[in-house]
């Protein structure tokens, strides 16, 4: 009877180890895999735009209340000319991602889907 118990226990242990190896193999196969072309085509593709450097456009904010989009917010002024340019880029699908640089020489980074 002990022989049958040992043999049954060994078989159960082998089955458990086989399942564990199969699970580990499946995890390793999915986490370390490369992306196929078909999968990559399903992902969003982006293009980027960086706007920087000297400009002849006046980006200085104005205190003129007639040039405000949001008159009931607590900001002292809005950069109306800059907003107009940002609105144009937004209408073309560009989304502002970040702004870097100094206040006198900002760099605006945009992205949009291809």
Steps between C-alpha positions, in 0.01 A plus 500: 500500500789731572636436151170603345487816717858596406430439134179707515678776684784499245249515213320796663831677553600443136164633378533807723853564373387458137221755555743740668749469213223559245378811685854638534566435132179680402587801721853522363373462144254791530713743703817479295343489157553742218213683337393367163433735208128418515486598869703815439260613228220495758683745726476877474773665299598855585680788337657783695548874459742718698441875476790713621727787415460865429170614355368825361163416658413686817426238766472759777181460706256786482291653775216584257183332639350480149780260408420250777349159434417439865396821670393336826829333598741647751799550271607861451550463126506253214752457221245565226741495205663181625155347554407576140806311376434210736136488383617475137735214582225328700261532208758313291512217751809606696490448877735696726706251699740721693674835509867535589757777486488839663203737509677720244594208272244218542500177300158348435472126426194364322389158380219368282392167359629420154 
